[in-house]
Amino acid sequence: MRRPTLPVFGVAKFERFFRAAAELDVDKNDLKRYSDFVERKLYDLLLIGQNTAGANGRDIVEPWDLPVTKGLQESMHAFRKLDEEIELEPLLGRLATYPPLDRALSEETEARLPAVVGAISIALARTFRVIDPDVRNPQSEHWERVFQVFDQLI
């Protein structure tokens, strides 16, 4: 699978997104970490969705199969509000890639992936502030701590 790349204008939008979501300054290196993280967490959610579909005797993963928690649902709403201003959803669609699964995704599930990635992104940005309220420019150790938190939850 070829990794999606962000056009230059996309990098600027992501920098703006992190500033708007949590008053964080990120750079190109952070965005590489971010895209790797999003790919991993989306795949984790899809694996659980695939298992849920299978447990319910279906070959197709529907949106309700994805383990969207209350917090992630709230992050989806926050993302929608922020996205009206920044218009990131088309770019997030490019990042919503995943390795092949044993079950196909429904069209509705596929269409929902950019919003799921947006919710993961909002939650990620805000988690930096929970871990270190004073952080402005996340360093490697901040990223690692945030990744550990998400690995425990998703």
Buried (B, 14 or more C-beta within 10 A) or exposed (E): EEEBEBEEEBBEBBBBBBBBBBEBEBEEEBBEBBBEBBBBBBBBBBBBBBBBBBEEEBEBBBBEBBBBEEEBEEBBEBBBEBBEEBEBBEBBBBBBBBEEBEBBBBEEBBEBBBBBBBBBBBBBBBBBBEBBEEBEEBEEEBBEBBBEBBEEBB
